[in-house]
């Protein structure tokens, strides 16, 4: 008679061990997969590529940032983006970079082989976000290589009125050095300059003639040209110089011993004959102000008073009358800034 064989404890232990190993294997593979995905995202993915570019900007390594694949730009691309093909590269340097911090990848979306990477950051003290287009550019061993599918460079079109010298993030620039027209550049023509995105660019003017507080531009969109217009204001020193020049001009006019001094804004008309040479003086100098006039400056019409001393003989009866008279007049002027930075001041008559 057959008897049932008892289950082997050894077989049960083996089954438990195999099941445990299988579970551990699955968990290990999952961990390896998750770790690999995290490693890929952190070091080898498109977001990591963009982050490395931003880290270069944050550390002031502008030259290295320009060498990142896809950053360099050709003139045809500029023309397609409606950016002046002769845009200056003067701001693509360490000296023109502002602080960049708190960089974080917030989204990645891939369509037709191009990944749009959106990052957040703080440029200077301004929070912002930008989106960059990245595509795979071959392999380095077993890891993918990347390049920008669309350059992260942008441009600003800067029109500074009243000054040829200005500074961007403290980096001094002369309009004639960055304009495609060179020394022939018109002071009313804007200059186009390439910039990194993202980047905060603060434009200031502080010359002997003119000044302007900082105007900040956050370049946060690749291949976009941002127009920037800055109207400077005259400095106190410049106003003092103009006041002095106007007073000197009017004082010089008083040396002409005629009723109508040549090229001067004052004079006296009489119907009779003068008996002696008239003597002019300025009884009240004008209080000069200076206002913008396109790329140059103007002296708005202001009141002044001249004084004349002269003897006049009547043609009717021959009598002589001594005239001591104040002669009110109005004066204005134009001020052109010359290529050497000096000012050409021309004073004229504003009429009655």
C-alpha angles and dihedrals in degrees: 000000000000120000124206113256114236117239113264113247087209092060092049091052091049091052091050091048093050092048091050091049091050092052091046090049092052091048091047092050089048091050091047090049093048091045091048091050091049090047091049092049093045099045114008109030129095091261090056090050092054091044091055090053091051091046088057090054091045090054093047095248096142095156091054091046089055089056094056107114112267097017098097112086135207127217094248090059090050091052091049089053092050091247119138107265090221093054110153121248093206094115095051091093140093094255092062098048123107123209116285121192147149092049114183134166107230103173143010123193123177122202124169093345095310118109119207107210116196117198134183123212146149115251108196098320096326120102115218147157131222135183122218129191115228133178134184115267105192128287139295103208105305096340126084123248121218142203136182109268087200121029115252091220121111135173142232122213103212124196112182113184119202099019141062093196124066140148131234112203086340094308108129117230135178115211091225092056095056101033118097087227092059115195089355091062113132113237089229096053115097119233120226117220130181117234137183120253125253098035142128114225120190116194118202136173122208114159134139089262107035142019139189134181117243118288110198127207123190108210101203105146122070119236094011121128114214118202115222122188120190125184111196126210126225117259122237089247091054092049090052091051092050091048090051093047092050092049091048091050093051092045089052089052090059090063090070106093096208133102092244110035109212117257090357128126097233138056145139129244120208132177095212134059125277115236097202139010112289120242117217130196135168109250094181124017116213120256098236125213129181126219133182117269106183107288091345137046139256137203108229117223111280135176126257138161130224124192128215132197115192142139115233124197117212113237088207103057104359094244119149122229123191110222119204104171141159112229114201116209140164125234133195136165151182128241122201122190109226125217091257090058096255124123128242108209120195119186121202143166119274092199128243 
